[in-house]
Amino acid sequence: MAQHFLLSPASRGEKSVFDIARMSNDEAFILLCETRWGKNGTQCCPSCGVVRKHYFIKARRQFRCAEKQCGHTFSVTSGTKFAYHKKPYVDILYLIALFANAVEGTAALRSAANMGVSYKPILLLYNKVREALFQSRDLTPMHNEVEIDGCYFHYYIRPANKREHRIDRRLSFNLNPNKRAVLAMRQRGLPGQGASRTIVTVIKNENEQDVSALSTKFIKPNAIIYTDNHTCYASLATSYTVKQVNHAEEYSTDDGVNENQAESLFARMRKQFSHVHKCDPKFLIYYVNEIAWRDDNRRQSFYWQFLELVKKCLQSGQSRLWSKYWQGNRIKEDCLFVTS
């Protein structure tokens, strides 16, 4: 039997979480500069956009634009997800390392307990990382073989203690108002390699209108689609080759028709929500997209994933969703996909 990837030396990479935790603040600062601007010693001024070697203010670890008409003072975190940070650089990198090393996702409360700090700044940092992952998604249309399936979250309603007080939870007007469906589209990779790319969206429920709109937007015509026998997927046969499996009878047909890659992703999502203590439906898309990113990069080493997360946070701009969150800047709209 082949060795699991997480047991192999290739899963660790050049550095471990322990190595990152032992870095000095100067080493962490150099790593951030090299990740954002490269190793050639130049920087990009966020005000005027000039790329050159700007003046370095060593005492404050800041840069001053060398252009006379600008003179803007900036740091390596200016205009990034780490803007206005209060924690040292090495603490930020250590938290990113903890986030990257948790293959099933991690809770901010657990990381806060490991560092002995309040969970509030850890929660914001992790949500900023999820926002960076969401903003850097690869949304190019899929081709060849694609699996589509839906999974429901936030649907449970706790039954009343007395039997006479319990409601029929099957009726539509008794459903949980926070109930959401996550629709996953997974492009199959080479035989034996699993899925190569994933696009996830959040909808109210599995319906023909949303499924058709999402398929038209994210899947190229003449692709082969594997799905279950839900009625909302029947209309896809006009543009695609649709192969369905009846889960009430079997998980995979004798001809090998299945959607095991989509089901594997949903199993990983459920594991994540066994670690996360609370997830508002408005934030659901960011959590499921995080798991989709983890699953797509499951064969990459820890250090590669760590550097990729740092790079995305440094290159995706300042957070608009989570800046001043504890001062009342909250997300008001839902994350549901809207058919245009």
C-alpha positions in Angstrom: 0.0 0.0 0.0 1.3 3.4 -0.9 2.3 5.8 1.9 0.0 8.6 2.7 1.3 12.0 1.5 1.0 13.6 4.9 3.4 10.9 6.3 6.1 11.5 3.7 8.9 14.1 4.0 7.6 15.9 0.9 4.6 17.1 3.0 6.8 19.1 5.3 8.9 21.2 2.9 11.9 23.3 3.8 10.6 24.6 7.1 8.2 23.5 9.8 5.9 25.4 12.1 8.6 25.1 14.8 11.1 26.7 12.5 8.8 29.7 11.8 8.0 30.1 15.5 11.8 30.4 16.3 12.4 33.1 13.7 13.5 36.5 14.9 11.4 39.6 14.1 14.1 40.7 11.6 14.0 37.4 9.8 10.2 37.6 9.6 10.5 41.1 8.2 12.9 40.0 5.5 10.6 37.0 4.6 7.7 39.4 4.2 9.7 41.8 2.0 10.9 39.0 -0.2 7.5 37.5 -0.5 5.9 40.8 -1.4 8.5 42.5 -3.6 11.0 39.7 -4.5 14.7 39.3 -3.6 16.2 42.0 -5.8 16.0 44.7 -3.1 13.5 46.9 -4.7 10.1 48.0 -3.4 6.9 49.3 -4.9 5.5 52.5 -3.4 1.8 52.0 -2.7 1.1 55.7 -3.2 2.8 56.5 -6.6 3.5 52.9 -7.8 7.2 53.5 -8.6 9.3 50.4 -8.3 12.9 51.1 -7.1 15.1 50.9 -4.1 13.4 53.3 -1.7 14.9 54.8 1.5 14.8 52.4 4.5 14.1 53.7 8.0 15.8 51.0 10.1 14.5 52.2 13.5 10.9 51.8 12.4 11.3 49.1 9.7 9.6 51.4 7.2 10.4 52.8 3.8 10.2 56.3 2.4 9.5 56.8 -1.3 12.6 58.0 -3.1 10.6 60.1 -5.6 10.8 63.8 -4.7 7.2 64.5 -5.7 5.9 61.6 -3.5 7.9 61.1 -0.3 5.2 58.6 1.0 6.2 56.5 4.1 5.1 52.9 4.0 5.8 49.5 5.5 5.8 46.0 4.1 2.2 45.5 5.3 0.8 48.8 4.0 -2.2 48.2 1.7 -2.3 44.5 2.5 -4.4 42.2 4.7 -1.9 42.8 7.5 -2.3 46.6 7.4 -2.6 48.3 10.8 -1.4 45.2 12.6 -0.3 45.5 16.3 1.4 42.1 16.7 5.1 41.5 15.7 5.8 40.1 12.3 6.9 36.8 13.7 3.6 36.3 15.5 1.7 37.0 12.3 3.8 34.4 10.4 3.4 31.9 13.2 -0.4 32.2 13.1 -0.4 31.8 9.3 1.8 28.7 9.8 -0.8 27.2 12.3 -3.5 28.0 9.8 -1.7 26.3 6.9 -0.8 23.3 9.0 -4.4 22.4 9.9 -5.4 20.2 7.0 -9.1 20.1 8.3 -9.2 23.8 9.3 -8.6 25.3 12.7 -10.5 27.4 15.1 -9.3 30.9 16.2 -10.0 30.0 19.8 -7.6 27.1 19.7 -4.8 29.2 18.2 -5.5 31.9 20.7 -5.1 29.4 23.5 -1.8 28.2 22.0 -0.5 31.8 22.1 -2.1 32.9 25.3 -3.9 35.9 23.8 -7.5 36.9 23.2 -9.2 35.1 20.3 -10.5 38.4 18.8 -7.4 39.4 16.8 -6.8 35.8 15.8 -10.4 35.5 14.5 -9.9 38.6 12.3 -6.5 37.5 11.0 -7.9 34.1 10.0 -10.9 35.6 8.3 -8.6 38.0 6.5 -6.7 35.0 5.2 -10.0 33.4 4.1 -10.9 36.6 2.3 -7.6 36.6 0.5 -8.2 33.0 -0.6 -11.7 34.0 -1.9 -10.4 37.0 -3.8 -7.7 35.0 -5.5 -9.9 32.2 -6.7 -9.3 30.7 -10.2 -12.7 31.1 -11.9 -11.7 30.1 -15.4 -14.3 27.7 -16.9 -13.7 24.0 -16.3 -13.5 21.5 -19.1 -13.3 17.7 -19.7 -14.9 15.8 -16.8 -16.6 17.8 -14.0 -18.5 16.6 -10.9 -21.3 18.7 -9.5 -23.1 18.1 -6.2 -24.8 20.1 -3.4 -24.4 19.8 0.4 -26.6 21.5 3.0 -25.3 23.3 6.1 -27.1 25.1 9.0 -30.2 23.0 8.5 -30.5 21.5 12.0 -33.4 22.5 14.3 -33.2 21.2 17.9 -36.4 19.4 18.8 -38.4 20.5 21.8 -38.3 18.5 25.0 -42.0 17.6 25.1 -43.3 15.5 22.3 -46.5 17.6 22.0 -44.4 20.8 21.5 -42.3 19.4 18.6 -42.8 20.6 15.1 -42.7 18.7 11.8 -39.2 19.7 10.6 -39.9 18.4 7.1 -42.4 21.2 6.3 -41.0 24.2 4.4 -42.2 26.9 6.9 -40.5 25.0 9.7 -37.1 24.9 8.1 -34.2 26.6 9.6 -33.9 30.1 8.0 -30.1 29.8 8.0 -30.2 26.7 5.8 -27.8 27.0 2.9 -26.7 24.7 0.1 -23.0 24.6 -1.0 -22.8 23.7 -4.7 -19.4 22.3 -5.6 -18.0 21.9 -9.1 -14.8 19.8 -9.2 -12.8 19.2 -12.4 -11.2 15.8 -12.5 -7.5 15.4 -12.9 -5.4 12.6 -14.2 -6.6 9.0 -13.4 -5.7 8.3 -9.8 -4.9 11.9 -9.0 -8.4 13.0 -7.8 -9.8 16.5 -8.5 -7.5 19.2 -9.8 -9.6 22.3 -9.3 -12.7 23.3 -7.4 -15.2 26.1 -7.5 -17.8 26.4 -4.7 -20.8 28.7 -4.4 -23.5 29.1 -1.8 -27.2 29.0 -2.9 -30.5 28.8 -1.0 -31.2 25.3 -2.3 -30.5 23.0 -5.2 -32.7 24.4 -8.0 -32.6 24.3 -11.8 -32.2 28.1 -12.3 -29.1 28.5 -10.2 -27.5 25.2 -11.3 -28.0 26.1 -15.0 -26.6 29.6 -14.5 -23.5 28.4 -12.6 -22.9 25.6 -15.1 -23.0 28.1 -18.0 -20.7 30.5 -16.2 -18.1 28.0 -14.9 -18.2 25.0 -17.2 -17.3 24.9 -20.9 -19.8 23.5 -23.3 -19.5 19.8 -24.4 -17.9 18.9 -21.0 -18.9 15.6 -19.3 -20.8 16.2 -16.0 -21.1 13.7 -13.3 -23.8 14.2 -10.7 -26.6 12.5 -8.8 -30.2 12.1 -9.8 -31.5 15.3 -8.4 -34.1 16.8 -10.7 -32.3 20.2 -10.9 -29.5 18.6 -13.0 -31.8 17.2 -15.7 -31.7 20.5 -17.7 -27.9 20.3 -18.1 -28.3 17.5 -20.8 -29.1 20.1 -23.4 -25.5 21.6 -23.3 -23.4 18.8 -21.7 -23.0 15.1 -21.5 -24.6 14.3 -18.2 -23.9 11.0 -16.3 -25.9 10.4 -13.2 -25.7 8.0 -10.3 -28.7 7.1 -8.0 -27.4 7.3 -4.5 -30.4 5.6 -3.2 -29.3 2.4 -5.0 -25.5 2.7 -5.2 -22.5 5.1 -4.8 -20.9 4.1 -8.1 -22.4 2.4 -11.1 -21.0 -0.7 -12.7 -19.6 1.7 -15.5 -17.7 3.7 -12.9 -20.1 6.7 -12.9 -19.7 8.5 -9.5 -19.1 11.8 -7.9 -16.7 10.7 -5.2 -14.5 13.8 -5.5 -17.4 16.1 -4.6 -18.5 13.8 -1.8 -14.9 13.8 -0.5 -14.9 17.6 -0.4 -18.1 17.7 1.5 -16.7 15.2 4.1 -13.8 17.6 4.6 -16.1 20.5 5.0 -18.1 18.7 7.7 -14.9 18.0 9.5 -14.0 21.6 9.4 -17.3 22.6 11.1 -16.6 20.1 13.9 -13.6 22.3 14.8 -15.1 25.8 14.1 -17.3 26.9 17.0 -19.6 29.2 15.0 -20.0 30.2 11.4 -22.6 32.8 10.4 -24.3 32.0 7.1 -23.0 35.3 5.7 -19.5 33.9 6.1 -20.2 30.4 4.8 -18.6 31.0 1.4 -15.3 32.0 2.9 -15.1 28.8 5.0 -16.0 26.4 2.3 -13.7 28.1 -0.2 -10.9 27.6 2.3 -11.5 23.9 2.4 -11.7 23.8 -1.4 -8.3 25.5 -1.6 -6.9 23.1 0.9 -8.2 20.1 -1.0 -6.9 21.4 -4.4 -3.4 21.8 -2.9 -3.4 18.6 -0.8 -0.3 17.4 -2.5 1.7 20.6 -1.8 4.1 20.8 1.2 3.3 22.7 4.3 5.9 25.3 3.6 4.6 25.9 0.1 1.1 26.4 1.4 2.4 28.7 4.1 4.3 30.9 1.6 1.2 30.9 -0.8 -1.0 32.1 2.0 1.4 34.9 2.9 1.7 35.9 -0.7 -2.1 36.1 -1.2 -2.5 38.2 1.9 0.2 40.6 0.7 -1.0 40.9 -2.8 -4.8 41.0 -2.5 -5.1 44.5 -1.0 -6.4 45.8 2.3 -9.4 44.0 3.8 -12.7 45.8 3.5 -14.8 43.2 5.2 -12.8 42.8 8.4 -11.2 46.2 9.0 -12.7 47.8 12.1 -14.9 44.7 12.6 -15.0 45.2 16.4 -15.9 48.9 15.9 -19.2 47.9 14.1 -18.1 47.4 10.5 -20.1 44.2 9.8 -21.1 42.3 6.7 -24.8 43.0 6.1 -25.5 41.2 2.8 -25.7 37.4 2.4 -23.2 35.4 0.4 -25.8 33.8 -1.9 -25.1 33.4 -5.6 -27.3 35.8 -7.6 -28.4 34.8 -11.1 -27.7 37.7 -13.5 
